[in-house]
Every structure is written in C-alpha cells, then in structure tokens.
Amino acid sequence: MVGEVKSKIKGMSLDSSVVHSRVSQKEKLDCFSNVTLIPASRSYFDPTELGETQPYPATVQLFRQGANPHGVFFIERGLVKLIRLEKDGSELIVMVSERGAFLGAESVIIEKAYPVTATTLTTSSLRRVSAPEFRRLLMQNSSLSWHLHQAHSHDISDQMIRVAQLGCLSARTRFEELIWHLIVAMELNLSASEIRLEMPLRNWEIAELIAVTPEHLSRMLRQMETEGVLRRHKGWLIFSTAHWVQLQA
C-alpha cells in the first residue's frame, strides 16, 4: 500500500500551495484533529508477561528484512524505525513505531520472514519474547491476544488514514504533526520557552514519512526559519514552545 502511494506521489506536484489551494482552513483543522503519523501508544495488558525490560542504544538492528522471525519486541520506551529495501536498491521508511507497539508479531504469527528491517532510532527500553513463547502466550493468554487484535486493527486504520492525509493535509501540517509526535514520544521539556529536538531521522527519512521530496522539505524548513518558528543549530531543531502549544490547543 505504502509503495503504491509513493509511486503515485512521484507523478504529482508536492507544492502544498497548489495541492491544497481549494481546501478550507476548517477542513484542514478537521483532518488534523483526527490523524496520526505515528501510532499512538496502547497498552491494555500486563507487559511484564513478555519478560524483562532491556535497554537498547540507538542504531541497534533488532531484526533484518528477509530473516526468519526469531522473536517479537514490545516497545516500552523509545522510537524504532521500520525500513523496506527493494530489489532495485531503493529504500523506503515505512513507519516510526513508539511506546506500546509490537514489532515482528505478524511475522511470528504467520511464520514468514520479516518484511522490514527494524532499527532503534533513540535509546529504547524493549521487552523481547521468542517466537515459540509468543505464540504460546497468544494461544493461552486471552488478554494479550485481544490486545494484539486491537493493536493490529489500529495499525490498519492508521495506514488508511495516513493515505488520506496525502490529499487532506498540507505538507507543513504533516511535518508539524510528525514533529509533535516525536516531541511527545521523546518526553521533551515543554515548560521552557524553546523545545530542543535532536532529530533522530535523516532528512530523506522525514521527507518520505510526510510524502514530499527532500528539496521541498528543505524549502519548508527555510520558510519556518524565516517565520521565527524554527532554528537549526549543529544537528538540533529548536522550536518555539508557544508555537506548538498554539497548534495543539
């Protein structure tokens, strides 16, 4: 689904001033209030049933695309990126997963190779459970089984909404929504006048997540700097806290 959307995007103008010139401000706000770029955290069961929490530094590969599924990772804290590599060498960042997500569960259940590579973006706390143990828990633990059904249903819904975002929200709004989720997931200080975000994603990854070209993203960042909303300094993105409070009000 994501690959099909991306191929369609390549033939489209990604200038938000053109794509969204006929979308009213109320329609944009209505769309903004009902969508997420990163799945919200969901935890309705006792995660200690999945084993002990283990710390993982950034850039650790949890599993590799094409490998036989050896286990499932449950995110208690941190961010993990999922990347798909195609035969022609092209690479697509599929999703950034955060607290409450199960990684690799679908592959373990159907006993099929991992379709993506999962790598920690930030220092993370994860619970890992082996493939045989996870399948046993699903069959014996109705609470975990129901929670996983809900999680997968939410993921399907989120993916459909994300596709709809391409025609509903401007690139600027999609970017701001992504940044806000990162701010919340990384538990950054919102009490100061500025928010300092050490961006865990590379520019091309950000561009792919919000479905624009890297060039369009660069223009957008320069515009935000001109407006005084954003400053860049040695790899940090520094935002006005008041701007984000106003957006989320």
C-alpha positions as CSV (number, residue, x, y, z in Angstrom):
1,M,0.0,0.0,0.0
2,V,2.7,2.5,1.0
3,G,4.8,1.6,-2.1
4,E,1.8,2.2,-4.3
5,V,1.1,5.5,-2.8
6,K,4.8,6.6,-3.1
7,S,4.8,5.7,-6.8
8,K,1.7,7.8,-7.4
9,I,3.2,10.7,-5.4
10,K,6.3,10.8,-7.7
11,G,4.0,12.0,-10.5
12,M,2.3,14.7,-8.5
13,S,3.3,18.2,-7.6
14,L,4.1,18.3,-3.9
15,D,3.8,22.0,-3.6
16,S,1.2,22.4,-0.8
17,S,0.1,25.8,-2.0
18,V,-1.1,24.1,-5.2
19,V,-2.5,20.8,-3.9
20,H,-4.4,22.4,-1.0
21,S,-5.5,25.7,-2.5
22,R,-9.1,24.6,-2.6
23,V,-9.1,23.1,1.0
24,S,-10.7,25.4,3.6
25,Q,-9.0,26.1,6.9
26,K,-11.8,24.3,8.7
27,E,-11.4,21.2,6.6
28,K,-7.7,21.2,7.3
29,L,-8.3,21.5,11.1
30,D,-10.9,18.8,11.0
31,C,-8.4,16.5,9.3
32,F,-5.6,17.4,11.6
33,S,-7.6,16.6,14.7
34,N,-8.3,13.0,13.6
35,V,-5.0,11.7,12.2
36,T,-1.6,10.5,13.4
37,L,1.6,9.8,11.6
38,I,2.9,7.6,14.3
39,P,0.6,5.1,16.0
40,A,-0.4,6.2,19.5
41,S,0.8,4.2,22.4
42,R,-1.7,1.5,23.5
43,S,-1.2,-0.8,26.4
44,Y,-4.2,-2.7,27.9
45,F,-2.4,-5.7,29.3
46,D,0.4,-6.5,31.8
47,P,3.6,-6.2,29.7
48,T,5.7,-8.0,32.3
49,E,4.2,-11.2,30.9
50,L,6.6,-10.6,27.9
51,G,9.7,-10.8,30.0
52,E,12.2,-8.4,31.4
53,T,12.8,-4.9,30.0
54,Q,16.2,-4.5,28.3
55,P,17.9,-1.2,27.4
56,Y,19.0,-0.7,23.8
57,P,21.1,2.2,22.5
58,A,20.3,4.0,19.3
59,T,21.1,2.4,15.9
60,V,20.7,-1.2,17.1
61,Q,19.2,-3.5,14.4
62,L,16.5,-5.6,16.1
63,F,15.7,-7.8,13.1
64,R,16.5,-7.7,9.4
65,Q,14.3,-7.8,6.4
66,G,14.1,-11.4,4.9
67,A,15.3,-13.1,8.1
68,N,13.3,-15.9,9.7
69,P,11.3,-14.5,12.6
70,H,13.1,-15.2,15.8
71,G,11.0,-13.1,18.2
72,V,8.8,-10.1,19.0
73,F,9.8,-6.8,20.5
74,F,7.5,-4.8,22.7
75,I,8.4,-1.1,23.0
76,E,8.1,0.3,26.5
77,R,10.1,3.5,25.7
78,G,11.9,4.9,22.7
79,L,11.5,5.0,18.9
80,V,12.1,2.3,16.3
81,K,12.2,2.9,12.5
82,L,11.0,0.2,10.0
83,I,12.6,0.3,6.6
84,R,11.9,-1.7,3.5
85,L,14.6,-2.3,0.9
86,E,13.6,-3.3,-2.6
87,K,15.5,-5.4,-5.2
88,D,16.5,-2.3,-7.2
89,G,18.2,-0.8,-4.2
90,S,15.5,1.7,-3.4
91,E,14.8,2.2,0.3
92,L,11.6,3.3,2.0
93,I,11.0,4.2,5.6
94,V,7.6,2.6,6.3
95,M,6.9,3.8,9.8
96,V,8.3,5.0,13.1
97,S,7.0,2.9,16.0
98,E,6.8,4.1,19.5
99,R,5.7,3.0,23.0
100,G,3.1,0.3,23.0
101,A,4.0,-1.2,19.6
102,F,4.7,-4.9,18.9
103,L,7.4,-5.3,16.4
104,G,7.6,-8.5,14.3
105,A,4.4,-10.0,15.7
106,E,2.8,-10.5,12.3
107,S,5.8,-12.4,11.0
108,V,6.0,-14.6,14.1
109,I,2.2,-15.5,13.8
110,I,2.3,-16.4,10.2
111,E,5.8,-17.8,10.4
112,K,7.0,-15.7,7.4
113,A,10.2,-13.7,7.0
114,Y,10.3,-10.2,8.4
115,P,9.1,-7.8,5.7
116,V,11.2,-4.8,7.0
117,T,14.3,-4.1,9.0
118,A,13.8,-2.6,12.5
119,T,16.4,-0.3,14.0
120,T,16.3,1.7,17.2
121,L,16.2,5.5,16.5
122,T,16.8,6.5,20.1
123,T,17.8,4.9,23.4
124,S,15.0,2.5,24.0
125,S,13.6,0.1,26.5
126,L,12.2,-3.1,25.0
127,R,10.8,-6.4,26.0
128,R,11.8,-9.3,23.8
129,V,9.9,-12.6,23.7
130,S,11.0,-15.6,21.5
131,A,8.8,-16.7,18.6
132,P,7.7,-20.0,20.2
133,E,7.0,-18.3,23.6
134,F,5.0,-15.5,21.9
135,R,2.8,-18.0,20.0
136,R,2.2,-19.9,23.2
137,L,1.2,-16.8,25.1
138,L,-1.2,-15.8,22.3
139,M,-3.0,-19.1,22.5
140,Q,-3.1,-19.2,26.3
141,N,-3.5,-15.5,27.3
142,S,-6.8,-14.1,26.1
143,S,-5.9,-10.6,27.3
144,L,-2.7,-10.5,25.3
145,S,-4.5,-12.0,22.2
146,W,-7.3,-9.4,22.4
147,H,-4.8,-6.6,22.8
148,L,-2.8,-7.7,19.8
149,H,-6.0,-7.9,17.7
150,Q,-6.8,-4.3,18.8
151,A,-3.2,-3.1,18.0
152,H,-3.3,-4.6,14.5
153,S,-6.7,-3.2,13.9
154,H,-5.5,0.3,14.9
155,D,-2.5,-0.1,12.6
156,I,-4.7,-0.9,9.7
157,S,-6.9,2.1,10.4
158,D,-3.8,4.3,10.9
159,Q,-2.4,3.3,7.5
160,M,-5.7,4.1,5.7
161,I,-5.8,7.5,7.5
162,R,-2.2,8.1,6.5
163,V,-3.1,7.6,2.8
164,A,-6.0,10.0,3.2
165,Q,-3.6,12.6,4.7
166,L,-1.9,13.0,1.4
167,G,-5.0,14.7,0.0
168,C,-6.3,16.2,3.2
169,L,-3.3,17.9,4.9
170,S,-0.6,20.2,3.7
171,A,3.0,19.1,3.8
172,R,3.6,21.7,6.5
173,T,0.8,20.2,8.7
174,R,2.1,16.7,8.2
175,F,5.6,17.8,9.2
176,E,4.3,19.6,12.3
177,E,2.2,16.5,13.3
178,L,5.3,14.3,12.9
179,I,7.4,16.7,15.0
180,W,4.8,16.9,17.7
181,H,4.7,13.1,18.0
182,L,8.5,13.0,18.3
183,I,8.4,15.6,21.0
184,V,5.8,13.6,23.0
185,A,7.5,10.2,22.4
186,M,10.9,11.6,23.4
187,E,9.4,13.2,26.5
188,L,11.0,16.6,25.8
189,N,10.6,19.5,28.2
190,L,7.6,21.7,27.3
191,S,8.0,24.1,30.2
192,A,10.9,26.1,28.7
193,S,10.4,28.8,26.0
194,E,12.1,26.6,23.4
195,I,12.0,22.9,22.6
196,R,15.3,21.4,21.5
197,L,14.9,18.3,19.4
198,E,18.0,16.3,18.4
199,M,16.4,14.9,15.2
200,P,16.7,11.1,15.2
201,L,15.7,10.9,11.5
202,R,17.7,11.9,8.4
203,N,16.2,14.5,6.0
204,W,15.3,11.9,3.4
205,E,13.5,9.8,6.0
206,I,11.5,12.8,7.2
207,A,10.6,13.6,3.6
208,E,9.4,10.1,2.9
209,L,7.3,10.0,6.1
210,I,5.4,13.1,5.1
211,A,5.5,12.2,1.4
212,V,7.5,15.1,-0.1
213,T,10.8,15.4,-1.8
214,P,13.9,16.3,0.2
215,E,14.1,19.6,-1.8
216,H,10.5,20.5,-0.8
217,L,11.3,19.7,2.9
218,S,14.4,22.0,2.7
219,R,12.3,24.8,1.4
220,M,9.7,24.3,4.1
221,L,12.3,24.3,6.8
222,R,13.8,27.6,5.5
223,Q,10.3,29.1,5.5
224,M,9.8,28.1,9.1
225,E,13.1,29.7,10.0
226,T,12.1,32.9,8.2
227,E,8.8,32.9,10.3
228,G,10.8,32.5,13.5
229,V,9.2,29.2,14.4
230,L,12.3,27.1,13.9
231,R,16.1,27.5,14.4
232,R,18.7,24.9,13.3
233,H,22.0,24.5,15.1
234,K,24.5,21.7,14.8
235,G,22.0,19.0,14.1
236,W,19.4,20.3,16.6
237,L,16.0,21.6,15.6
238,I,15.0,24.3,18.1
239,F,11.3,25.3,18.1
240,S,9.3,28.0,19.9
241,T,7.2,26.2,22.6
242,A,4.4,28.8,22.1
243,H,4.0,27.7,18.5
244,W,3.4,24.0,19.5
245,V,1.1,24.9,22.3
246,Q,-1.0,27.0,19.9
247,L,-1.1,24.2,17.4
248,Q,-2.3,21.6,20.0
249,A,-4.8,23.9,21.7
